[in-house]
Amino acid sequence: MTRACSLSELDDGKPFGVEIDDVEVVLVRQGDIVHALRDECSHATLSLSEGEVTRKGIECWLHGSCFDLRTGQPSSLPATEPVDVFGVEIRDGDVYVDVTTTTN
């Protein structure tokens, strides 16, 4: 696990892009839960952190593909492949992400 940021740096429901061990990651806070996904749309090589969070997940700003924050699975076209999801821990007010293993 590598420290990504302070929990207080994350606004609820707003994507936050960080680089962790040479991996681009987008963090999304939902209350006391933080999700971490690879910051790259699986349909087009674009940063998901530039999109917005909807009730369906995180939406790519260019073509509108949405990805579930928990699973990385696409919930709308044109994307058909999931994005990587990384493990997250919150310790002492800091967010830690493990980019060495994914749930996909």
C-alpha positions as CSV (number, residue, x, y, z in Angstrom):
1,M,0.0,0.0,0.0
2,T,1.2,3.4,-1.0
3,R,0.0,6.7,0.5
4,A,-2.1,8.5,-2.2
5,C,-3.3,11.6,-0.4
6,S,-5.0,12.9,2.7
7,L,-8.7,12.0,3.0
8,S,-9.4,15.7,3.5
9,E,-8.1,16.4,0.0
10,L,-11.0,14.5,-1.6
11,D,-14.3,16.2,-2.2
12,D,-17.3,13.9,-2.0
13,G,-18.3,12.6,-5.4
14,K,-15.5,14.5,-7.3
15,P,-12.8,12.5,-9.2
16,F,-9.3,13.1,-8.1
17,G,-6.3,12.0,-10.2
18,V,-3.0,10.9,-8.7
19,E,0.0,8.9,-9.8
20,I,1.0,6.0,-7.6
21,D,4.2,4.0,-8.4
22,D,4.0,5.1,-12.0
23,V,0.3,4.1,-12.3
24,E,-2.3,6.8,-13.0
25,V,-5.2,6.3,-10.5
26,V,-8.5,8.1,-10.1
27,L,-9.9,8.3,-6.5
28,V,-13.6,8.9,-5.8
29,R,-14.8,9.6,-2.3
30,Q,-18.3,8.6,-1.3
31,G,-18.7,9.6,2.4
32,D,-16.2,7.5,4.3
33,I,-15.5,5.1,1.4
34,V,-12.9,5.8,-1.2
35,H,-12.7,4.0,-4.6
36,A,-9.6,3.7,-6.7
37,L,-9.6,2.8,-10.4
38,R,-7.1,3.0,-13.2
39,D,-7.4,6.5,-14.6
40,E,-7.9,5.5,-18.1
41,C,-11.1,4.7,-20.0
42,S,-11.0,1.2,-21.6
43,H,-12.7,2.5,-24.7
44,A,-10.5,5.5,-25.5
45,T,-7.2,6.3,-23.8
46,L,-8.6,9.2,-21.8
47,S,-8.3,10.2,-18.1
48,L,-11.5,9.2,-16.2
49,S,-10.5,11.8,-13.6
50,E,-11.5,14.5,-16.1
51,G,-15.1,13.1,-16.1
52,E,-17.7,13.2,-13.5
53,V,-19.4,10.9,-11.0
54,T,-23.0,10.0,-11.7
55,R,-25.3,7.5,-10.0
56,K,-24.1,4.9,-12.5
57,G,-20.4,5.4,-11.6
58,I,-17.6,7.5,-13.1
59,E,-18.3,8.8,-16.6
60,C,-15.7,9.3,-19.3
61,W,-16.0,12.9,-20.5
62,L,-15.6,12.1,-24.3
63,H,-18.0,9.3,-25.2
64,G,-20.0,8.9,-22.0
65,S,-19.0,5.4,-21.0
66,C,-19.6,4.8,-17.3
67,F,-17.7,2.5,-15.0
68,D,-18.9,1.0,-11.7
69,L,-16.8,2.4,-8.9
70,R,-16.7,-0.9,-7.0
71,T,-16.1,-3.3,-9.9
72,G,-14.8,-1.2,-12.8
73,Q,-17.3,-2.9,-15.1
74,P,-18.8,-0.6,-17.8
75,S,-22.4,0.2,-17.3
76,S,-22.9,2.0,-20.6
77,L,-21.5,1.9,-24.1
78,P,-19.3,2.4,-26.0
79,A,-16.9,0.8,-23.5
80,T,-17.2,-3.0,-23.2
81,E,-14.1,-3.8,-21.1
82,P,-13.7,-3.1,-17.4
83,V,-11.1,-0.8,-15.9
84,D,-8.8,-2.0,-13.1
85,V,-9.9,-1.4,-9.5
86,F,-7.4,-1.2,-6.7
87,G,-7.6,-1.9,-3.0
88,V,-7.9,1.1,-0.7
89,E,-7.2,1.6,3.0
90,I,-7.8,4.7,5.1
91,R,-5.4,5.0,8.0
92,D,-5.0,8.0,10.3
93,G,-6.8,10.3,7.9
94,D,-4.7,9.2,4.9
95,V,-5.7,7.2,1.8
96,Y,-3.5,4.3,0.8
97,V,-3.8,2.4,-2.5
98,D,-2.4,-0.9,-3.6
99,V,-1.7,-0.7,-7.3
100,T,0.1,-4.1,-7.4
101,T,-3.1,-6.1,-7.4
102,T,-6.5,-5.5,-9.0
103,T,-9.9,-6.9,-8.7
104,N,-10.3,-7.4,-12.5
